[in-house]
Amino acid sequence: MKKMLGVLVITLFCLVVYAPRLSAQEKSYEMKSAAATVKDILSENIGKRVIVRMETGDNLEGTVNKVGDSLVHLAKISGRDFYDAAVRIDKISAVIFKVRGN
């Protein structure tokens, strides 16, 4: 009985000490404007890895290097060593990017 009580006390202690830290680490993404465009989201992620889903359903993963009026330059395309891509922004249906974690 004392052993179970000890385990319960240790468990409660861990929950009290570590639970606030775990919830503080959670991040979420908030768009800066309800009228944000694909171009705006790409511009916020310059220098970061993203996955762009094309209207055709294909995915391209790379690092956003530069965002122009109609094209985005993705560097270091995943699975294609030594290749970059210039992608038409109007052909992108989604931008997937990492918000939480390492």
Buried (B, 14 or more C-beta within 10 A) or exposed (E): EEEEEEEEEEEEEEEEEEEEEEEEEEEEEEEEEEEEEBBBBBBBBBEEBBBBBBEEEEEBBBBBBEBEEEBBBBBBBBEEEEEEBEBEBEEBEEBEBEEEEE
